[in-house]
């Protein structure tokens, strides 16, 4: 197993590749993935706000750009 020090030496691209490999491995058997109860509640709340016109649907690219602008 790689240590934190070894991970710190990886390039950003290599770190993203490792994260993707880990996620792919974890999500291989979706039946074993169990979302926490709070996640279901958040999805239901977002659905309610969308139906009430209090949420807007946004393209992922535009959403990332908006978040970057807000927090940078």
C-alpha positions in Angstrom: 0.0 0.0 0.0 1.3 3.5 -0.8 2.0 5.8 2.0 0.7 9.4 2.2 4.3 10.6 1.4 4.3 8.5 -1.8 0.9 9.8 -2.8 2.0 13.4 -2.3 4.7 12.8 -4.9 2.1 11.9 -7.6 1.1 14.5 -10.2 -2.4 15.8 -10.1 -3.3 13.6 -13.1 -1.8 10.6 -11.4 -3.8 11.3 -8.3 -7.0 11.6 -10.3 -6.3 8.3 -12.0 -5.8 6.6 -8.6 -9.1 8.2 -7.3 -10.9 6.9 -10.4 -9.5 3.4 -10.0 -10.5 3.4 -6.4 -14.1 4.6 -7.2 -14.4 2.0 -10.0 -13.3 -0.7 -7.7 -15.7 0.4 -4.9 -18.7 0.8 -7.3 -18.1 -2.5 -9.2 -20.9 -4.2 -7.2 -23.6 -1.6 -6.8 -25.7 -3.9 -4.7 -23.1 -3.6 -1.9 -23.2 0.2 -2.1 -25.6 1.6 0.4 -26.3 5.3 0.5 -26.7 6.8 4.0 -30.2 7.9 5.1 -29.2 11.6 5.1 -28.4 11.3 1.3 -31.9 10.0 0.5 -33.4 12.9 2.6 -31.3 15.4 0.7 -32.4 14.1 -2.6 -36.1 14.2 -1.5 -35.7 17.7 -0.3 -34.0 18.8 -3.5 -36.9 17.2 -5.5 -39.4 19.1 -3.4 -37.6 22.4 -4.0 -37.5 21.7 -7.7 -41.2 21.0 -7.9 -41.9 24.2 -5.9 -39.8 26.2 -8.3 -37.1 26.9 -5.7 -34.3 25.0 -7.5 -33.0 25.4 -11.0 -31.5 22.7 -13.2 -28.0 23.6 -14.4 -25.5 22.0 -16.8 -22.6 20.4 -14.8 -20.0 22.5 -16.6 -21.8 25.7 -15.8 -22.4 24.6 -12.2 -18.7 23.9 -11.7 -17.8 27.3 -13.1 -20.3 29.0 -10.8 -19.0 27.2 -7.8 -15.4 28.1 -8.6 -16.3 31.7 -9.0 -18.2 31.7 -5.7 -15.4 30.1 -3.7 -12.2 31.4 -5.3 
